[in-house]
Amino acid sequence: MQIKFKIFFVILFFLPVISQAQNISSSNQKLVLTCPFEHGSGREPREAFTWDPPDQKVIMISRVDSIIRSCSSATVVKVEPAEDSTCEIVININNLYFWYHGLIKPVVKRGQVVTAGQSLGIYTFGTELEFRMYDDEDMKDPRALLDCKVPKAGD
């Protein structure tokens, strides 16, 4: 009986400690975002005016791809037509939202769970795709997290 109690106590005490250690180590891992294009590239926006605070979107372009891919495993939270006859898709993982603007045809629906690299929609190659990243409060710069090269102005 005492052995069973000791085993129960050890499991009861150490299981939460082990579980918490795994949560901490996984939260310290750097998030890497899959590039929205398999063969595309990106650049900073070039606009005639500046925003305050600066607009942190990335302009993505591909001359060969026709598919826009999910940058992360996430849930689709928005699929809507945009004002310019294209489409907007927003995906969410934890407290991060990724906004894609410039698709010509979505292939996902609101509420759908997608994996990193999965197709979100059709793209007309050679046109611009806006890619933005938000946390719960602010727009963030996604360039350092993307697995494709997106140079900053002057690079």
C-alpha positions in Angstrom: 0.0 0.0 0.0 2.8 2.4 0.9 4.6 1.7 -2.4 1.4 2.5 -4.4 1.0 5.7 -2.4 4.6 6.7 -3.1 4.2 6.0 -6.8 1.0 8.0 -6.9 2.7 10.9 -5.0 5.6 10.9 -7.4 3.3 10.9 -10.5 1.1 13.6 -9.0 4.0 15.8 -8.1 6.4 15.4 -11.1 3.9 15.2 -14.0 2.8 18.9 -13.8 6.5 19.9 -13.4 7.5 17.9 -16.6 4.4 19.3 -18.4 5.3 22.9 -17.5 8.9 22.4 -18.6 7.7 21.2 -22.0 5.4 24.3 -22.3 8.2 26.7 -21.5 10.7 25.1 -23.9 8.1 25.1 -26.8 7.3 28.8 -26.1 11.0 29.7 -26.4 11.2 28.1 -29.9 11.4 30.7 -32.7 8.3 30.8 -34.9 9.2 30.2 -38.6 6.7 31.1 -41.2 6.3 29.3 -44.5 6.7 31.6 -47.4 3.3 32.3 -49.1 4.9 31.4 -52.4 7.0 28.3 -53.2 9.2 30.4 -55.7 8.4 34.0 -54.7 10.1 36.8 -53.0 9.1 39.9 -51.1 9.9 43.5 -50.5 9.0 46.5 -48.4 6.1 48.5 -49.6 6.9 51.5 -51.8 4.3 54.2 -51.3 4.1 57.9 -52.0 3.4 58.6 -48.3 4.4 57.2 -45.0 2.3 56.0 -42.1 2.8 56.8 -38.5 3.5 54.2 -37.2 5.1 52.7 -40.3 3.1 50.2 -42.3 4.7 46.8 -41.7 3.1 44.9 -44.5 5.3 42.9 -46.9 4.6 42.9 -50.7 5.1 39.4 -52.0 5.3 38.5 -55.7 5.9 35.5 -57.8 6.4 35.2 -61.6 5.7 31.4 -61.6 3.4 30.5 -58.7 -0.3 30.5 -58.9 -1.0 29.2 -55.3 -0.9 31.2 -52.1 0.2 29.0 -49.2 -0.5 29.3 -45.5 2.4 30.6 -43.5 1.6 28.5 -40.5 -0.8 25.8 -39.2 -3.8 27.9 -38.2 -7.5 28.5 -38.3 -9.1 30.5 -41.1 -11.0 33.4 -39.5 -11.9 35.5 -42.5 -12.5 35.0 -46.2 -14.0 38.0 -47.9 -14.0 39.9 -51.2 -11.9 43.1 -51.2 -12.7 46.4 -52.8 -10.4 45.8 -55.7 -12.1 42.6 -57.0 -9.5 40.4 -55.2 -10.0 38.5 -51.9 -8.7 38.8 -48.4 -8.0 35.8 -46.1 -7.0 36.0 -42.5 -5.6 33.1 -40.5 -5.0 32.9 -36.7 -2.7 30.9 -34.5 -2.6 31.7 -30.8 -2.6 35.5 -30.6 -1.2 36.0 -34.1 -3.2 36.9 -37.2 -1.9 36.7 -40.7 -3.6 38.8 -43.4 -3.4 38.0 -47.1 -4.7 40.5 -49.7 -4.6 40.0 -53.4 -5.9 36.5 -54.0 -8.2 36.0 -57.0 -10.0 32.9 -55.7 -10.0 31.4 -52.2 -9.9 27.6 -51.7 -10.5 27.6 -48.0 -13.5 28.5 -45.8 -14.0 30.4 -42.6 -13.4 28.1 -39.6 -11.3 25.6 -41.6 -8.0 24.4 -40.0 -5.0 24.6 -42.3 -1.5 23.4 -42.1 1.7 25.3 -42.9 2.2 25.3 -46.7 -1.4 24.3 -47.5 -3.1 26.2 -50.3 -5.3 29.1 -49.3 -6.1 30.4 -52.7 -5.3 31.2 -56.3 -3.0 34.0 -57.3 -2.4 35.7 -60.7 1.4 35.4 -61.0 3.2 38.7 -61.4 0.7 40.7 -59.3 1.3 41.9 -55.8 0.1 40.2 -52.7 0.0 42.1 -49.4 1.1 40.0 -46.4 0.6 41.4 -42.9 1.1 40.0 -39.4 -0.8 41.3 -36.3 -0.8 40.3 -32.6 -3.8 41.0 -30.5 -2.9 44.7 -30.5 -0.5 45.9 -33.2 0.9 45.2 -36.6 4.2 43.4 -36.5 7.0 43.0 -39.1 6.9 39.3 -40.3 10.2 39.5 -42.4 12.5 38.0 -39.8 10.1 35.0 -39.3 9.5 34.2 -43.0 11.6 31.3 -44.5 12.0 33.3 -47.7 14.2 36.3 -48.2 12.4 39.6 -47.8 14.9 42.4 -47.8 14.4 45.7 -46.0 14.8 48.9 -47.9 18.4 49.6 -48.6 19.5 45.9 -48.4 
